[in-house]
Amino acid sequence: MNHWPSVPRVRFESPRSSSTNGAGNALQRFVGDESGQDIVEYALLGALIGIAAILTWQQLATTVGITYGTADAGVQGLSACTPDPGGGGC
């Protein structure tokens, strides 16, 4: 006497045996295959973050250069006429 429930039989077919069009079948498998999709998404996200970081760094370098140049010109203007400790001056 069998006390185990019956398990339905499943028949597996090879993808090549079900169709004579190998290229079309390969294309369907390629389009339906999602393995590796997450790594591609992470790579695109990393590239986007990298490009944004480069552009931000370039803008920051330009802004710091302009600010430093303005401050330097201001200091040079203030020190153009330095008083003489001996009594004379500009």
C-alpha positions, 0 to 999 in steps of 0.5 A: 500500500502506497501512502505517498501522494502521487507526483505529476510527471513533468516532461522537459524538452530541449530548446533545440528539439522544439524548434527548427529555427535555432537563431530565433530560439537563441534570440528568445532565450537571450531576450528572456535571460535576466542573469547579469542584469543587476551587474549592468545596472550597477555598472551604469550607475557607477559610470553616472556617479563617476561622470557627475563627480568629474564634472563637479570636481572641474566646477569646484576647481574653477570656482576655487581658482577664481576665488583665490585669484580675487583674494590675491588681487585684493591682498596685492591691492592692499599691500601696494603702499606699505608704510615705511617704518622710518617715517616715509611712505607712499 
